[in-house]
Amino acid sequence: MSDFEFFFSFYGLLLGLSVAELTGGFARLLHERHRVRFGWLTPLLALFVAIDLATFWNQAWRFFREAPFNPALLLIGLVIAATFYVAASVTFPRVTAEGVETRIDLDEHFWAHRRVVFGCVLAANAMVWILLGLLALADPAWAGFWTPRLIFGVVLFAACTATAAFAPRRGVVIGALVLVLAYTLWNMVRAGYLLFSSGVWSPAV
């Protein structure tokens, strides 16, 4: 087992729990859909969290695959993944057997918990940005990761996520959510285009 495989067996497990919490929360709401008012804010928030989780999986491959084994990296991975787990677990409300006739309004849930979800997502990303910044200071080779496109993306993501978390006006919050979600979706569409334009991959024979 390589150093990266050992690290990712731990880091990937923790991120996987976040994915399970997010999808499980949605599945539980579908089970109780007769008393759920879905709206559109919480589903958009869940889509944003899910895409960012996939991005974190990609970042682990890009940034940690050459890293040596070190307990400090395990601790950093634990803190980052645990922060994301909190965001994923709060994205959807808990559904309990008590008060089965109680209506669940997902838009109300969004406004009640958006600071926790957006704040945790921002904190998890900020920890990765700080780590990459420290690596760039220690080794000029890492400075190449900080391209103008990456810097623009970091600034846009941080500004929109912070605005969505803490802005007092609802219209501003919704605008920030839509903008940051559109940016993350654009990155995924761009990645898909690059995948297919490169010829995808050869089938197994």
Summary of the structure (lengths in Angstrom):
residues: 205
radius of gyration: 18.7
end to end distance: 27.1
largest distance: 60.2
contacts: 572
relative contact order: 0.12
helix: 80%
strand: 2%
